[in-house]
C-alpha cells in the first residue's frame, strides 16, 4: 500500500488509488456494500466510503440505498 507524508503533521498516511476500489468491485462481481469493498481493499470503512463517493461523482460507480446500507455498482 502506498504511503504519503502529510505535509502539516509529518505523519505518514496510506493512500489508496481509485483503481483499487474499481478492482475490488470487479472482484466482487460488480456490486457490493461499503464494508465488503473496504475488506477487499484492506482499508477502513470511512476511507472506502469517501473514495467510492468520489468515484460516484466521476460517474465511475453508482450507488443505491438498500436498507441501512449502500450498494455500490460499476457504471456501465
DSSP file (Angstrom, degrees, kcal/mol; ACC not computed):
  #  RESIDUE AA STRUCTURE BP1 BP2  ACC     N-H-->O    O-->H-N    N-H-->O    O-->H-N    TCO  KAPPA ALPHA  PHI   PSI    X-CA   Y-CA   Z-CA
    1    1 A X              0   0    0      0, 0.0    15,-0.1     0, 0.0     2,-0.0   0.000 360.0 360.0 360.0 125.5    0.0    0.0    0.0
    2    2 A X        -     0   0    0     13,-0.4    13,-2.7    12,-0.1     2,-0.4  -0.335 360.0-155.1 -64.2 145.0    1.5    3.3   -1.0
    3    3 A X  E     -A   14   0A   0     11,-0.2     2,-0.3     9,-0.0    11,-0.2  -0.976   7.7-167.0-125.5 139.2    2.1    5.8    1.8
    4    4 A X  E     -A   13   0A   0      9,-3.1     9,-3.9    -2,-0.4     2,-0.5  -0.870  22.6-120.2-119.2 154.1    2.3    9.5    1.7
    5    5 A X  E     -A   12   0A   0     -2,-0.3     2,-0.5     7,-0.3     7,-0.3  -0.847  23.7-127.6 -96.8 127.3    3.6   12.0    4.2
    6    6 A X     >  -     0   0    0      5,-3.5     4,-2.7    -2,-0.5     5,-0.1  -0.616  15.4-147.1 -70.8 121.8    1.1   14.6    5.5
    7    7 A X  T  4 S+     0   0    0     -2,-0.5    -1,-0.2     1,-0.2    -2,-0.0   0.815  92.7  46.8 -64.6 -31.9    2.8   18.0    5.0
    8    8 A X  T  4 S+     0   0    0      1,-0.1    -1,-0.2     3,-0.1    -2,-0.0   0.927 126.7  23.4 -77.2 -45.3    1.2   19.6    8.0
    9    9 A X  T  4 S-     0   0    0      2,-0.2    -2,-0.2     1,-0.0    -1,-0.1   0.694  90.6-133.6 -96.5 -20.4    1.7   16.8   10.6
   10   10 A X     <  +     0   0    0     -4,-2.7     2,-0.2     1,-0.3    -3,-0.1   0.433  62.4 132.6  79.4  -1.8    4.7   15.0    9.1
   11   11 A X        -     0   0    0     -5,-0.1    -5,-3.5    -6,-0.1     2,-0.3  -0.497  60.8-113.8 -82.1 151.6    2.9   11.7    9.7
   12   12 A X  E     -A    5   0A   0     -7,-0.3     2,-0.3    -2,-0.2    -7,-0.3  -0.657  32.9-170.5 -82.9 140.4    2.6    9.0    7.1
   13   13 A X  E     -A    4   0A   0     -9,-3.9    -9,-3.1    -2,-0.3     2,-0.3  -0.943  25.1-111.4-127.1 151.8   -0.8    8.3    5.7
   14   14 A X  E     -A    3   0A   0     -2,-0.3     2,-0.5   -11,-0.2   -11,-0.2  -0.646  26.2-154.5 -83.5 140.1   -1.9    5.5    3.5
   15   15 A X        -     0   0    0    -13,-2.7     2,-0.6    -2,-0.3   -13,-0.4  -0.968   4.8-164.1-116.6 124.8   -3.0    6.4    0.0
   16   16 A X        -     0   0    0     -2,-0.5     5,-0.1   -15,-0.1    -2,-0.0  -0.934  17.5-135.1-111.8 114.2   -5.4    4.1   -1.8
   17   17 A X    >>  -     0   0    0     -2,-0.6     3,-1.4     1,-0.1     4,-0.7  -0.316  19.5-119.1 -66.0 149.9   -5.7    4.7   -5.6
   18   18 A X  H >> S+     0   0    0      1,-0.3     4,-1.7     2,-0.2     3,-0.9   0.830 111.8  67.2 -56.2 -33.9   -9.1    4.8   -7.1
   19   19 A X  H 3> S+     0   0    0      1,-0.3     4,-2.8     2,-0.2    -1,-0.3   0.811  91.0  62.5 -60.2 -30.3   -8.2    1.8   -9.2
   20   20 A X  H <> S+     0   0    0     -3,-1.4     4,-1.9     1,-0.2    -1,-0.3   0.876 105.6  45.6 -62.1 -36.7   -8.1   -0.3   -6.1
   21   21 A X  H <X S+     0   0    0     -3,-0.9     4,-2.0    -4,-0.7    -2,-0.2   0.853 112.3  49.7 -77.3 -35.3  -11.8    0.3   -5.5
   22   22 A X  H  X S+     0   0    0     -4,-1.7     4,-2.3     2,-0.2    -2,-0.2   0.928 112.7  48.4 -65.3 -44.9  -12.7   -0.4   -9.1
   23   23 A X  H  X S+     0   0    0     -4,-2.8     4,-2.5     1,-0.2    -2,-0.2   0.886 109.4  53.0 -62.0 -39.9  -10.7   -3.7   -9.0
   24   24 A X  H  X S+     0   0    0     -4,-1.9     4,-1.4     2,-0.2    -1,-0.2   0.920 109.2  48.4 -62.6 -43.7  -12.4   -4.6   -5.7
   25   25 A X  H  <>S+     0   0    0     -4,-2.0     5,-3.1     1,-0.2     6,-0.4   0.902 111.1  50.7 -63.4 -40.2  -15.8   -4.1   -7.2
   26   26 A X  H ><5S+     0   0    0     -4,-2.3     3,-1.4     1,-0.2    -2,-0.2   0.919 109.5  50.4 -62.1 -42.8  -14.8   -6.2  -10.2
   27   27 A X  H 3<5S+     0   0    0     -4,-2.5    -1,-0.2     1,-0.3    -2,-0.2   0.765 107.5  55.2 -65.6 -25.4  -13.6   -9.0   -7.9
   28   28 A X  T ><5S-     0   0    0     -4,-1.4     3,-1.1    -5,-0.2    -1,-0.3  -0.024 128.1 -96.5 -98.8  28.9  -16.9   -8.8   -6.1
   29   29 A X  T < 5S-     0   0    0     -3,-1.4    -3,-0.2     1,-0.2    -2,-0.1   0.739  73.4 -61.7  64.1  27.7  -18.9   -9.4   -9.3
   30   30 A X  T 3 <S+     0   0    0     -5,-3.1    44,-1.8    -6,-0.2     2,-0.3   0.345 120.6  60.6  89.1  -7.1  -19.6   -5.7  -10.0
   31   31 A X  E <   +B   73   0B   0     -3,-1.1     2,-0.3    -6,-0.4    42,-0.2  -0.976  53.4 137.9-154.2 141.9  -21.6   -4.8   -6.9
   32   32 A X  E     -B   72   0B   0     40,-2.0    40,-2.9    -2,-0.3     2,-0.1  -0.978  45.6 -92.5-169.4 164.7  -21.0   -4.8   -3.2
   33   33 A X  E  >  -B   71   0B   0     -2,-0.3     4,-2.1    38,-0.2     5,-0.2  -0.382  43.7-103.3 -82.3 166.7  -21.6   -2.9    0.1
   34   34 A X  H  > S+     0   0    0     36,-0.7     4,-2.8     1,-0.2     5,-0.2   0.897 120.1  52.1 -59.2 -43.5  -19.1   -0.5    1.5
   35   35 A X  H  > S+     0   0    0      1,-0.2     4,-2.3     2,-0.2    -1,-0.2   0.903 109.1  49.7 -62.4 -41.9  -17.9   -3.0    4.2
   36   36 A X  H  > S+     0   0    0      2,-0.2     4,-2.1     1,-0.2    -1,-0.2   0.914 113.0  46.5 -63.5 -42.0  -17.2   -5.7    1.6
   37   37 A X  H  X S+     0   0    0     -4,-2.1     4,-2.6     2,-0.2     5,-0.3   0.915 110.7  52.3 -67.2 -43.0  -15.3   -3.3   -0.6
   38   38 A X  H  X>S+     0   0    0     -4,-2.8     4,-2.6     1,-0.2     5,-1.9   0.908 110.4  49.2 -58.5 -42.1  -13.3   -2.0    2.4
   39   39 A X  H  <5S+     0   0    0     -4,-2.3    -1,-0.2     2,-0.2    -2,-0.2   0.889 110.9  49.3 -64.0 -40.4  -12.4   -5.5    3.3
   40   40 A X  H  <5S+     0   0    0     -4,-2.1    -2,-0.2     1,-0.2    -1,-0.2   0.897 117.9  39.5 -65.8 -41.7  -11.3   -6.3   -0.3
   41   41 A X  H  <5S-     0   0    0     -4,-2.6    -2,-0.2    -5,-0.1    -1,-0.2   0.821 107.7-125.0 -77.9 -32.2   -9.1   -3.2   -0.5
   42   42 A X  T  <5 +     0   0    0     -4,-2.6     2,-0.2     1,-0.3    -3,-0.2   0.808  67.8 117.3  88.8  34.4   -7.8   -3.5    3.1
   43   43 A X      < -     0   0    0     -5,-1.9    -1,-0.3    -6,-0.2    -2,-0.1  -0.731  69.8 -79.8-125.2 175.5   -8.8   -0.1    4.3
   44   44 A X     >  -     0   0    0     -2,-0.2     4,-2.3     1,-0.1     5,-0.2  -0.369  39.6-114.7 -72.8 154.8  -11.2    1.5    6.8
   45   45 A X  H  > S+     0   0    0      1,-0.2     4,-2.8     2,-0.2     5,-0.2   0.913 116.7  52.1 -54.2 -47.3  -14.9    1.8    6.1
   46   46 A X  H  > S+     0   0    0      1,-0.2     4,-2.2     2,-0.2    -1,-0.2   0.872 108.5  50.6 -62.6 -37.7  -14.7    5.6    6.1
   47   47 A X  H  > S+     0   0    0      2,-0.2     4,-2.5     1,-0.2    -1,-0.2   0.931 111.8  47.5 -64.4 -45.8  -11.9    5.6    3.6
   48   48 A X  H  X S+     0   0    0     -4,-2.3     4,-2.8     1,-0.2     5,-0.2   0.926 111.9  49.7 -61.7 -45.5  -13.8    3.2    1.3
   49   49 A X  H  X S+     0   0    0     -4,-2.8     4,-2.3     1,-0.2    -1,-0.2   0.912 112.1  48.1 -62.1 -42.2  -17.0    5.3    1.6
   50   50 A X  H  X S+     0   0    0     -4,-2.2     4,-2.0    -5,-0.2    -1,-0.2   0.929 114.4  45.2 -64.6 -45.6  -15.1    8.5    0.8
   51   51 A X  H  X S+     0   0    0     -4,-2.5     4,-2.3     2,-0.2    -2,-0.2   0.905 113.8  49.2 -65.8 -41.4  -13.3    7.0   -2.2
   52   52 A X  H  X S+     0   0    0     -4,-2.8     4,-2.0     2,-0.2    -1,-0.2   0.881 109.9  51.4 -66.9 -37.7  -16.5    5.4   -3.6
   53   53 A X  H  X S+     0   0    0     -4,-2.3     4,-1.9    -5,-0.2    -1,-0.2   0.895 109.9  50.4 -63.3 -39.8  -18.4    8.7   -3.2
   54   54 A X  H  X S+     0   0    0     -4,-2.0     4,-1.3     1,-0.2    -2,-0.2   0.905 110.5  48.9 -63.3 -42.5  -15.6   10.4   -5.1
   55   55 A X  H  <>S+     0   0    0     -4,-2.3     5,-2.8     1,-0.2     6,-0.8   0.833 107.4  55.9 -66.8 -31.9  -15.8    7.8   -7.9
   56   56 A X  H ><5S+     0   0    0     -4,-2.0     3,-1.5     1,-0.2    -1,-0.2   0.898 104.1  52.9 -67.1 -39.6  -19.6    8.2   -8.0
   57   57 A X  H 3<5S+     0   0    0     -4,-1.9    -1,-0.2     1,-0.3    -2,-0.2   0.835 109.4  49.4 -62.4 -31.7  -19.1   12.0   -8.7
   58   58 A X  T 3<5S-     0   0    0     -4,-1.3    -1,-0.3    -5,-0.1    -2,-0.2   0.380 116.5-120.1 -87.2   3.7  -16.9   11.0  -11.5
   59   59 A X  T < 5S+     0   0    0     -3,-1.5    -3,-0.2     2,-0.2    -2,-0.1   0.769  80.8 120.8  62.3  31.0  -19.6    8.6  -12.8
   60   60 A X  S   <S+     0   0    0     -5,-2.8    15,-2.3     1,-0.2     2,-0.3   0.741  80.1  18.0 -88.8 -28.7  -17.3    5.5  -12.4
   61   61 A X  E     -C   74   0B   0     -6,-0.8     2,-0.3    13,-0.3    13,-0.2  -0.922  68.8-148.9-136.1 162.1  -19.6    3.8  -10.0
   62   62 A X  E     -C   73   0B   0     11,-2.9    11,-2.7    -2,-0.3     2,-0.3  -0.858  12.3-160.2-124.4 164.1  -23.3    4.2   -8.9
   63   63 A X  E     -C   72   0B   0     -2,-0.3     2,-0.3     9,-0.2     9,-0.2  -0.977   9.3-175.0-142.5 157.9  -24.9    3.6   -5.6
   64   64 A X  E     -C   71   0B   0      7,-1.5     7,-3.1    -2,-0.3     2,-0.4  -0.985  33.1-107.0-149.3 151.4  -28.4    2.9   -4.2
   65   65 A X  E     -C   70   0B   0     -2,-0.3     2,-0.5     5,-0.2     5,-0.2  -0.629  30.0-177.6 -81.0 129.7  -29.6    2.6   -0.6
   66   66 A X  E >   -C   69   0B   0      3,-3.2     3,-2.0    -2,-0.4     2,-0.4  -0.916  66.0 -52.8-128.2 102.7  -30.6   -0.9    0.4
   67   67 A X  T 3  S-     0   0    0     -2,-0.5    -2,-0.0     1,-0.3     0, 0.0  -0.551 121.0 -23.1  65.2-123.9  -32.0   -0.9    4.0
   68   68 A X  T 3  S+     0   0    0     -2,-0.4    -1,-0.3    -3,-0.1     2,-0.2   0.297 128.0  77.4 -98.4   7.5  -29.4    1.0    6.0
   69   69 A X  E <  S- C   0  66B   0     -3,-2.0    -3,-3.2   -35,-0.0     2,-0.5  -0.715  74.5-123.7-116.0 164.6  -26.5    0.2    3.6
   70   70 A X  E     - C   0  65B   0     -2,-0.2   -36,-0.7    -5,-0.2     2,-0.6  -0.925  16.4-150.8-106.6 133.3  -25.3    1.5    0.3
   71   71 A X  E     -BC  33  64B   0     -7,-3.1    -7,-1.5    -2,-0.5     2,-0.4  -0.921  14.5-156.7-102.6 120.7  -24.9   -0.9   -2.6
   72   72 A X  E     -BC  32  63B   0    -40,-2.9   -40,-2.0    -2,-0.6     2,-0.3  -0.777  12.8-178.2 -99.0 140.2  -22.1    0.2   -5.0
   73   73 A X  E     -BC  31  62B   0    -11,-2.7   -11,-2.9    -2,-0.4   -42,-0.2  -0.977  32.2-104.4-136.6 150.3  -22.1   -0.9   -8.6
   74   74 A X  E     - C   0  61B   0    -44,-1.8   -13,-0.3    -2,-0.3     2,-0.1  -0.504  43.0-114.4 -68.2 139.6  -19.7   -0.3  -11.5
   75   75 A X              0   0    0    -15,-2.3    -1,-0.1    -2,-0.2   -15,-0.0  -0.451 360.0 360.0 -72.5 149.7  -21.1    2.1  -14.0
   76   76 A X              0   0    0     -2,-0.1    -1,-0.1    -3,-0.0   -16,-0.1   0.454 360.0 360.0 -88.4 360.0  -22.0    0.7  -17.4
